[in-house]
Amino acid sequence: MDASNATHKNSKHEEHHRKKSITFLTCEEWMSSKLHTAGPNDSIEQARALLRTHRINQLPVVDDGRLIGIVTDRDLRGPALTAPGAAVTAAGAATVTGKTKIESVMTHPAIALAPHSTLINAAEVMRQQRIGSVPIADDGRLVGIVTRSDILEALVVFGTGRHTRLSRS
């Protein structure tokens, strides 16, 4: 076998290894376990403040450690929620203000995956459901969250052959 054939064979092997490796990455390996959460009785104002302060777009809603829903920046900026404290009544809708409880605007139940689920599975769920993150729950208890950024980071890390996470800021 000449050198060019050997090089081609090695690059094919490395490419196959890289593709296989990314296929088996788990949510547990790539999720963020440093969580910012809200309770069902927290107000919309409190949720907005958490999202703004921590520069995040999704806020899991937990009750006694159990995942019961999720609220997103999109949920909190609908027409009835644009002005903090504004009382807007749509035809047949309840008045919503900044003091309104999160439980009235959260998505319930939240779509969640188990820690052993793959990042590929998480990406499929996010794409199909048109959501920016997937909470990770173990027996109903919130243990982490996988975001689009986590999946993009995994793609960059494995696509470049680094195979180790980038440092988090």
C-alpha positions in Angstrom: 0.0 0.0 0.0 1.5 3.3 -1.0 1.6 6.4 1.3 -1.3 8.2 -0.3 -3.6 5.1 0.1 -2.6 4.8 3.7 -3.2 8.5 4.4 -6.6 8.3 2.6 -7.5 5.1 4.6 -6.5 6.8 7.9 -8.5 10.0 7.2 -11.5 7.8 6.3 -11.1 5.9 9.6 -10.8 9.2 11.6 -13.8 10.6 9.8 -15.8 7.4 10.7 -14.6 7.5 14.3 -15.6 11.2 14.6 -19.1 10.6 13.2 -19.6 7.5 15.4 -18.4 9.4 18.5 -20.8 12.4 18.1 -23.7 9.9 17.6 -23.3 8.5 21.1 -22.8 11.7 23.1 -25.3 11.9 25.9 -27.3 14.8 27.2 -25.8 14.1 30.7 -22.3 14.8 29.2 -23.3 18.1 27.6 -26.1 19.5 29.6 -25.8 22.4 31.9 -26.4 21.4 35.5 -26.0 25.0 36.8 -29.7 25.7 36.6 -31.8 28.8 37.0 -35.4 27.9 37.7 -38.7 29.4 38.7 -41.6 28.2 40.8 -45.2 28.1 39.6 -46.2 30.9 41.9 -43.4 33.2 40.8 -44.6 36.3 38.9 -44.0 37.0 35.2 -41.9 40.0 36.4 -39.7 37.7 38.4 -39.3 35.3 35.4 -38.3 38.2 33.1 -35.8 39.4 35.7 -34.2 35.9 35.9 -34.0 35.6 32.1 -32.5 39.0 31.8 -30.0 38.7 34.7 -28.7 35.3 33.6 -28.9 36.0 29.8 -31.0 32.9 29.2 -34.1 32.2 27.1 -35.7 29.3 28.9 -36.7 28.9 32.5 -37.7 25.4 33.8 -40.5 25.6 36.3 -40.1 23.3 39.3 -42.1 22.5 42.3 -40.2 20.7 45.1 -37.4 19.8 42.6 -39.8 18.2 40.2 -40.1 19.6 36.6 -43.7 20.8 36.0 -43.3 23.1 33.0 -41.1 25.6 31.2 -41.5 29.3 30.4 -39.5 31.0 27.7 -38.7 34.6 26.7 -41.3 34.2 23.9 -44.0 33.2 26.4 -43.3 36.4 28.3 -43.3 38.8 25.4 -46.7 38.1 23.8 -49.0 41.0 23.0 -50.6 40.8 26.4 -47.3 40.7 28.2 -45.3 43.5 26.5 -45.5 46.2 29.1 -44.5 45.2 32.7 -47.7 45.6 34.9 -49.9 46.3 31.9 -53.5 44.9 32.2 -54.6 43.8 28.8 -57.7 41.8 28.2 -58.2 40.0 24.8 -61.6 38.7 23.8 -62.3 35.9 26.2 -58.9 36.0 27.8 -58.0 36.7 31.4 -56.2 39.9 32.3 -52.4 39.3 32.3 -50.0 41.5 34.2 -46.5 41.4 35.4 -47.9 40.1 38.7 -49.5 37.1 36.9 -48.2 33.7 38.1 -45.9 31.8 35.8 -48.1 28.7 36.0 -50.7 30.6 33.9 -48.3 31.1 30.9 -45.9 28.2 31.2 -45.9 25.2 28.8 -47.1 22.3 30.8 -46.0 19.6 30.8 -42.5 20.5 29.5 -40.9 18.2 26.9 -38.0 16.6 28.7 -35.5 13.9 28.1 -33.6 11.5 30.3 -29.9 12.0 31.1 -28.9 9.0 29.0 -30.7 10.3 25.9 -28.3 11.3 23.1 -27.6 14.8 21.9 -28.9 13.7 18.5 -32.2 12.9 20.1 -32.2 16.3 21.8 -31.5 18.0 18.5 -34.3 16.1 16.8 -36.8 17.0 19.6 -35.7 20.7 19.5 -36.0 20.8 15.7 -39.4 19.0 15.5 -40.9 21.0 18.4 -39.3 24.3 17.4 -37.9 24.8 20.9 -34.5 26.1 22.0 -33.8 23.8 24.9 -34.8 20.5 26.4 -34.9 20.0 30.2 -33.2 16.9 31.4 -35.1 15.0 34.1 -34.3 11.9 36.1 -37.4 10.3 37.4 -39.2 13.6 37.2 -36.5 15.6 39.0 -34.8 18.3 37.0 -31.1 17.6 36.7 -30.0 19.8 33.8 -30.9 21.5 30.5 -29.5 21.0 27.0 -29.7 24.1 24.8 -29.0 24.8 21.1 -25.7 26.3 22.2 -24.7 23.0 23.9 -25.5 21.1 20.7 -23.6 23.6 18.6 -20.6 23.3 20.9 -20.6 19.5 20.6 -20.7 19.8 16.8 -17.8 22.3 16.8 -15.7 20.3 19.3 -16.1 17.0 17.5 -16.1 18.5 14.0 -12.7 20.0 14.7 -11.4 16.8 16.3 -10.8 18.4 19.7 -13.0 15.9 21.6 -13.0 18.1 24.7 -15.5 20.8 25.7 -14.6 24.4 25.2 -14.2 26.5 28.3 -17.4 28.1 29.6 -17.5 31.8 30.4 
